[in-house]
Amino acid sequence: MGQPLALFRRYNLQFWALTIAIALWLQVHGQGEGSVSMDVPLQVHGLPANMVIINDFPDHVRLTINGLQSRLKDLRQLNFSVPIDASDLTTPGVVERAPQLSSVSLPVGLHIEKVQPDRLELQVDRLVSRSIPIRASFELPEGWHVTEIQIKPRQVKLTGPEVWLEALREVGTTPIRLTLKDGAFKTRTGIESPSGKAIRLTESNADIVIEGILLQQKRARPVDTAESTGEP
């Protein structure tokens, strides 16, 4: 009697162990596999402080990720990015880089099938500082003009890509609107941001003083025909 009872208990335990194993397997694999495509932020790592990217570089890449359905459904809630290594870029030029997919951390059971684009072009240049002449920019109605303009300081220091600053001959002030009154004026203004997101003022609190004389052009008085011919 004791031996059959022991055998029953042993096989009963094996049965429940097998049942639990099957239940766990079904929980993990029962939903099958699938795929999802999503835009993931792209981050450039290691770019030297004296270098800057000057081409239109994408902010995201599109990943196609395969794996268990149970893991895929929560994937969009994760905060992860795709890195690009730029630590070796020390001279100006154009290079290609592949996203570092091996550095992307995903939950167990998921893997990256495809990335678009799979190659990225980086155009890099040196970051330099230059003193650029300032041009006063006025917004005046027709018939008004400014003479004897003085700008202090006459130049402003900008920091940006070397190739862009070499081509920049002057930088304008923000549009100046004056009180419409003949005579001398003195006003303070700032600098209009140059085109190109990588160009910035070296000193962010640059204060530009503009002086000059505002004049209204006098309209010529119409000539009386009778007066000019001497007729009554």
Secondary structure, DSSP 8 states (H G I E B T S, - for coil): -HHHHHHHHHHHHHHHHHHHHHHHHHHHHTT-EEEEEEEEEEEEE---TTEEE-S---SEEEEEEEEEHHHHTTGGGS---EEEE-TT--SSEEEEE---GGG----TTEEEEEEESSSEEEEEEEEEEEEEEEE--B---TTEEEEEEEEESSEEEEEEEHHHHHH---EEBS-B---S-SEEEEEEE-B---SSTT-EESSTT--EEEEEEEEE--------HHHHHT--
